[in-house]
Amino acid sequence: MDVHGTVAEGFEPVGEAFLRNFEVLGDRGAAVAVYRDGHRVVDLWAGARDFDGDAGAAPWERDTAQIVRSATKGVAAAVLLLLRQRGELDLDAPVGAYWPEFKAAGKERTLVRHLLAHRAGVPVLDRPLTPAEAADPGLGAAAVAAQAPVWEPGTDHGYHAQTYSWLTGELVRRVTGRSVGEWIADGIAGPVGAELWLGLPEAEQARVGRVGPVEAPGTAGALRTRPKRAVSEAYADPGSLTRRAFGAISPLPDENDPGYRAAALPASNGIATADGLARFYASLIGEVDGGTRLFTPETMELARAEQSAGPDRVLVVATRFGLGYMLHGSASPLLSPASFGHPGRGGALGFADPESGISFGYVTNGFHKSVTADPRAQALVRAVRTALS
């Protein structure tokens, strides 16, 4: 496997781990980027652009982008926090103050912060949306506004795997009059110089590879973890909150469809390069080469202040959330207890660690069955930790 790119002195363990991901952990095409104190120290890519490409297929290039699934949630969360930073959004206001229709069915006391911390109680829809309906922001917003909560908002937490799209997207539209994808393009990607999109423009379609499921090889050994029985049963039970939350869009959309890529679903269909993810997170914790710092120190601390912790009603494991970001813990290990970020189901990961000045982005075209802790991403995180030791 030919690995392309650069690694700064001292970060060689990341390059070694990246190569091992292909040799042992089954990566087909992937990229990783790491920044330290706003400067890029790792920029690597390898493999084929498409997950099902053969040896003669189009290669992964430095500017190849991929869908990053739930890693999109961290980018969308930044929009709401930036609106709060500008004084345009109150996290402790009822959602209904901005979006009156949301007050229906017992959600009058749901606060804005509850949406970001997965405490809103609406991770499911009684009637799932088709992919075409899900791509219509008005239909998705109406569905979650009408939905009765499955627990009293604010009293518990459970991962809003799909409904996070319409909860956050509609709130941004009500506050700003603009779509969340437009806000990300003009307020985040542009100022930061980050290659990431929510609602992929037609001009960028050709750079995005095909994604799909891949099996982790048996040689991965101990890195292949067996889920607890309760987790397996939750994913197998059609009536569980787990299955219903991930099934809020049914049937599952074709992630390689240009129409799906052009839609704007803040929970699941952002598209980014590894450098784009790492650069975005670098801008949340400090200055970044050639780009704008997004978060003030106060907003950064707000983002990673724990809001939810303990057994997750949807993921059926213990999770920790700040305001829109997963925090370091057993379900989603990051670099250190100071880290905040978000994985994408089956592979992608982006996060920042303000104590070490590290920001990280990993994208892949082959999705494993992992949800919050993919073994390839975790191998790279451990390598970064080794490089810093």
Disulfide bonds with the S-S distance in Angstrom:
none
